[in-house]
Amino acid sequence: MKCPKCGHENPEGVKFCNGCGAELKSELVCPQCGQKNPPGSKFCNACGHSLAEPVPPPPSSPEPTSFAGGRYQVKKFLGEGGKKKVYLTHDTLLDRDVAFALIKTEKLDDATRARVNREARAMGRLGDHPNIVTIHDIGEHEGQPYIVIPVMPGGDVESLIEQAPEHRLPLEKAIDITKAVCRGLEFAHSKGIIHRDIKPGNIWLGADGTAKIGDFGLALAVDLSRLTQPGMMVGTVTYMPPEQAMGGKVTAKVDLYSLGAMLYEMVTGRPPFVGDDSIAIIGQHINTPPVSPTWHRADLPPALETLILQLLEKNPGKRPESAAVVLQALEAVEAGKIEKQPSKEASAENPLYRRVFVGREPELKQLQSAFDGAISGQGALMMVTGEPGIGKTALCEQLSTYVTLRGGRTLVGHCYEAGSLSLPYLAFVLCGGAALLCTQPRPQGPQRRAGQRCCRCGPHRVRDKGAAQG
């Protein structure tokens, strides 16, 4: 008799399969209509229902019950993100509940593992500060780094924004949270630690409502060699400063830009830039001025609006010098000591006249495909033409962002209408000159400064000056 489960041939009269131990039935009863079918039938002779036994789902890997040799006993699984799994555990040594974050290291090479371990140690260097989530313990469990932090009963600022009416926090609450973050950043920056991922989801609230910076998972110790792969984009795009998105030099001012984006969202109910995908949002961070916060919230103090726009400056040099300076400005806003003053350093366009990228998705996809073909060896010449004001510049800026994120380089050449004071082929001359500058040898060894770009010409931007005529 042939076993219907494993196919093993068994002697007649055997009740159980010699190959898999399954019970051998002389006839198969259909579970749907009750019809008796001969052994080996796959479908019921009466109703056609499948007679094959359902395959049991593969057993899921059991959740761990403890960590670190039994010191941390797991009470429940809290959640999982892109970088870690978090468990609510009980510290049997100190008799307290803590959050145990197990850093994911699956499919990581040795260099990336070294970065994770080094960043975990960087978190430990922060010590204790009232506005930074305390690190109780760091170590390794079965080859995976872990971080032990307190349980934050107040949740995070992201949840606070979601639950607020129109997703706007009261001004007093938003300023209080921002001041707390400034104090934490001032302390972290003094230790040489840059967070690089300030956002509402990484700001936690204690039982008394005190805001604390958490998740230094992308933290960079400025006195250590950067282990992030060259060109790797790290951080959250909604709050990402332009220089970080473009793979430029990361300084403490990237945290100030992200803080400005978070403050913008807390008071207006929306981030400064939104888009259909990451590239669209990053392109706005790089090229587009933010809409004035008072456009969304008219009762915003003028001094606070000015501060937000200064924090969101594209050029890091135009942002406030430090978190301490931002803290002083916030305290002055609270005291009502600053009146609105025109600022050349923080200007915003009327949103009715700002450049918005809409209706050119097919053209952008076509240009992106042409670039993808170029980097694979299939060069092409693409022309962007049309009447003034139809979005050629915005289209080229979107392409420039895409090229830079893919590790390419854009060169700019200006072209003008026929009859203007312009040289023949001027655009190609300008692009050729920029390309020659890029071939200049870069400094090596001690002469090369940390964060210096690969060439002397710096980043290039594509700008279209109207349709070429003739």
N, C-alpha and C positions, 0 to 999 in steps of 0.2 A: 504494500500500500504506500502510495506516494504522499508525503507530508505536504499539505497545501501551504504551509507557512515557509518552510525552508527548502522544499523539493527533495528531501532525502527519501530514498526508497527503503521501506520497512517491510519485514515479513508479515504475512497474513496473520490476523488475529492479535497483532500488537495494538495496545490501547494508547500508548504514548510514543512519540517519535524518538528514535534512537539518536537523531542528529541534534534536535533542539529541545526536546522534552515537552513539546506541545501535545495537547490531547488530540488523538486521532479519532475523528467521528466517521461512522459509516455513511452518514448522510448529512448534508448541510441544510439547516433550516433558515429560510429567508427572514431576516429581522423585521421586514416591512409587511409581508403578507402571510408568513407562516408556511409557505410552500416548502416541501422537502425536496432537496436536489442531490444528485449523486456526488460522491467525493470528487474534488478537483474542479468543480464548477466555479467559474468566476462571477457569473451573473445568474439571477433567479430565472428559472424556466417560465415562471408565471407572470412576473411583473417586470423583469429586467433589472431589478435592484442589485447593486454590487454586493457580492458575498465576501469580498476581501475584508479582513479585519483592519480597522483604522490603525495607522502607524502612530504610535505614541510620540509626543513631542520630545525632542532631545532634552535630557535633564539640564536645567540651568545650574550654573555654578553657584554653589551656596555662598551667601553673604558671610563675611568673616564675623566671628563672634568676639574677637579681641585683637588687640595690637600690642606691639612692643613687649612681647613676652608675657602678656596677660595683664599688664598695668592698666590699659584702657579697655574696659569692657563695653562692647557695643550695645546701646539701648535701642537705637533705630537708625535707619538710613534717611538722611535729610535731603540729599539731592546730588545731582551730577552735572558738571559743566564741562566746557571744552578742555580745561586744564586739570581738574581734580574731582574726586569724589569726597563728599563730606558726610560724616557720621556723627550722631549725638552719642557720646561715650561718657563713661564714668571713670574718673581717675581714681583708682583704688589706693594709690599712694597718698594723695592729698585729700581724698574723700570729697570730690566735687565733680559736677557735670561740666564737660568741655566739648568743643567742636573739634573733631579730628579730621583734618584735610589730607587725604592721600593723593599725592601728585601723580598724574598719569605719565608713565614713561614707556608705554607700549609703542613699538615701532620707531623708537628714537635711537639715533646713533650715539656713539660715545661722546662726541662733542656737545650734542644737545643735552645729554644727561649731565655733563659737567656744568653746562649753563644753569640747568635747573637746580643742581646742588649748590652752586655758587650763589644764585639768587636767594635760595632759602637761607643761606648763611648771612646774606646781606640783610634780610629781614630781621634775623637775630641781632644784628649790630644796632638796630634802632633802639633796643632797650625798652624802657617804659615811658610812655607819654600819654597824658589824658586824652589826646585827640588822635591817637593811633591805636588800632587794635593790638593788644598785648600778645606777644608770642610766648606762650607758656613753655613750649618744648619744640625742638626740631630733632629729626633723626631719620633713620631708614628702617623700613619694615619689609623684609624679604626683597631687598634691592630697590624698593621704591621710597623716595623721600617723603616725609610727612611733616606737617606743621600742626601744632596744637594751639588753638586760640579759645578765648572765652565764648560762651553762648551769648549772642546779642538779641535780647528779647524784643527790642524795639523795631526789628526789621531793618530794611535799607531805605534810602531816600527814593529809589525808584518806585517802591510800593507806596511811599508817602505821596509822590506826585500822582500816581495812578488813582489814588483814593480821594485826592483833593478836588473840590468843585472846579470844573473846567481845567483840571490838571494844573492849577496855579496855586502855589503856596502863599500864605500871607507874607507880606514883605518882611515883617519882623522875623518870622521863622526862616525865610530864605537867607536873610542877612546873618542870622545867628549860625546857621549851618555853614555858610561860606566862611565866616570868621573862624569857626572851629577847624575847618579844613585848612585855612591859611596857617593857623598855629601848628597843625600837624606837618604841613609841607615845609614850613620854616625849620622845624626840628629835623625832618628827614633830609632836607637839602644841606643843613649844616653838617650832617654825617656823610655827605657825599652820595646820597641815595636819591635817585629820580624815579618817581612812580611810573610815569608813561602811560597810565590808563585810568586817569581820574574820570569818574562818571558816577551817576546816581546809584548804580548797582554796586559800586565799590565803597560807598559811604554808608556806614552802619550806625545805628542809634542804640545807645545803652538804655537801661531801664529808666534812667532819669531824663532821657531825651538828648543826651550829649552825643554829638556827631563824632565819629571816629573813622579814620581812613583804614580800609582793609584791603586785602588781596594785592600785596606787592608782588604778584606772580610775574610781572614784566619789569620789575625794578632793575635799575641799572646802577651799579656802583661805579662812579665816574673815575675812581682811581684804579680800576681793573680794566683789562683789555676786553673790548666788547665781543661777546661770544655769539651774538646773534649773527646769522649768516648774512653776508653782504647783500643788500637790496631787499631783505626780508621786511615786510610791513607788519609791525606789531602794534596792538592797540585796538580801540573801537572806533570805527570810522566816523560815527556821529559826533564824536568829541575830539577828533584827531587833528593836531596842528599841521599846517602845510609842510613844514620841514620834516616832520616825522613821517608823513605820508610819502614824501618824495625820497626818503632814505637819506636825508641830510644829517648834519650834526645835531645830536640831541643834547640840549642843555636843560637847566631847571625851568626855563621859560616854557617848555612844552607843557608842563603841569599847569602853568598859569593860563595858557590858552584853553586847555581842557576845563579848567575851573570856570573860565568865562563862559564856555559853552554850556556847562552845567547850570551856572547861575542864570543864564539866558532862559533855559528851559524851566527852571523853578519859578521864575517870575512871569513868564509869558504862556506857559503850558505847552510849548513845542520847542524842539531844538532849533538852533539858528539855521541849519540847512537840512533839507529833506530831499529825497530822490528815490527813483525806482530801483537803483542798485548802488553798490559801493562806489563804483567809478564815478557815477553822477554826483554822489555826495562829496567825494574827495575832490572832484573838479571844482565844486563850489568853494570848498575850503581854500583851494589854491587861487581861484580866479575871481570869485564873486564877493562883493561886500555884503555883510549881513543886513537884513532889514532892521531898521531902528526898533528897539524893544518897545518904545512907546506906541508904535503902530499897532501892537497887539495888546498893550496895556497902558491906557492913557494916564493912570494915576502914579506911574513910576516916577520917583524923584529924579530931577535932571542930573544930579551928581552921580546917581547910581547908573543911569543910562550911559553917561560918559565913561564910567569905570568899566562897564561891560564891553563897550566898543573898543576901549583901549586894550583890554585883555584879549580881544578877538582880532587884533592887528595881525596881518599876514607876515609882516616883518618882525622877527623876534626883538630887534633892537628898539622898536617902538612900543613894546609892551612895558608894563611896570617892571622896575628893576628886580623886585623880589617879592616873596609872599608877605614879608613884613610890611612892605610899602602898600600892598593891597589891603592888608589888615588895618593899617592906619587910615586908608581912604574909606573903608567901610565904617570905622568908628566915627569918622567925620560926617559920613552920610547919616548915621544914626543921630548924631548931635545936631544935624541940620546946619552945619557950618559952611557948606559949599553951595553956591548958587550955580545955575547952569551958565557955562561959559563956552563960547565957540572954541572948538578944538580942531586944529589941523591934524592932530595925531589920531583922531578917532572920528571919522566922518562916515555917514551912512547915506545911501541913495534912497530916494523915494521908491518904494517897491513897485509903483506903477511904471517906472521908467528903468528899472533894473533889467539886466540881460538875463533872460531865463531860457534854458535849453528845452524846447518842446518841439515836437513835430518833425524832428530830423533823425529819428532812431534808425530808419532804413539806411540813410546815407552814412550814419556813423558806423553801423554794422559793416557796410561795404568798405569803408576806410580801414576799420580794424582788421577785416579779413585780408586787405591788401598788405597791411603791416605784418600780419602773421605769415603771409606768404613770403614777404621780403626777408624775414629772419630765418626762413627755411630755405633761402636760396632762389626764390622766384620773385625777382624784382619787378616793379611796375611803376608807372607814372600816373598819378591821380590828380585831376584838376578840380578845384572847388571854385565855381564861378557863379555869378548871379548879380542881381541888382543890389545896391546898397541897402542895408537894414533887414535883410532876410535871414540873417543868422549864420553867415559864413565864419565870422570870428569865433562865435560860441562853438561852432562845429569843430574848428581847428583846435580850440582850447581843449575840448573834450578828447580829441584824438591825441593831443600832446600829453594829457594826463595818462591815457591808456598806454602810450608808448613808454613813458617814464616808468610806470608801474611794471611793465614787462621787461625792464632793463635796457630799453633803447635810449636814444638821444635825439632830441629835435633841434633843428637849426632854423634860424629865422632869416628871411630875406624879404624886404619890402618891395612892392611893386605899385605903380601909380597909373592913373589914367593917361591915355595918349595926349600929348600936347603939354604935359606938365614938365617941370625941370627935372627930368629923370634920365639917367644913362641907360643905354640899351643893355638888357640882360642884368640889370642892377641886382635883382633878387638872387640870381645865381652867383654873382660876384660876392655878395654879402654872405651867402651860405658857404661858399668855398672858403672865404676868409675865416669864418667861424670854425669850419672843419679843420683848417690848418692849425688854428690855435689849439684844437683838441689833440693834435698829434704831438704837441710839445711834451718832452719827457717830464714826468712828475717827480718831485723830490722823493728820495728813498732814505731809509734808515732814520737816523736821529733828526734829519732835516725835515722829515714829513711830520706835520702836526696831526694830532688826533682829530678825526672827522674831516680832514681835508679832502676835497673832491678829487677825482681821478685826473682832471685836467685843469688848465689855467683859466679856461673861459667860463667855468661854472655852468649852471643849467641854462638851457636855451628854451625860448618860448616861441611857439608858432603864432604869428599875428598876421591877419589878412587885412590889407589896406584897400580893399575894393577889387572889383573885377579888373583883370589886366585887359587892356584894349590893344588891338592890333597884333 
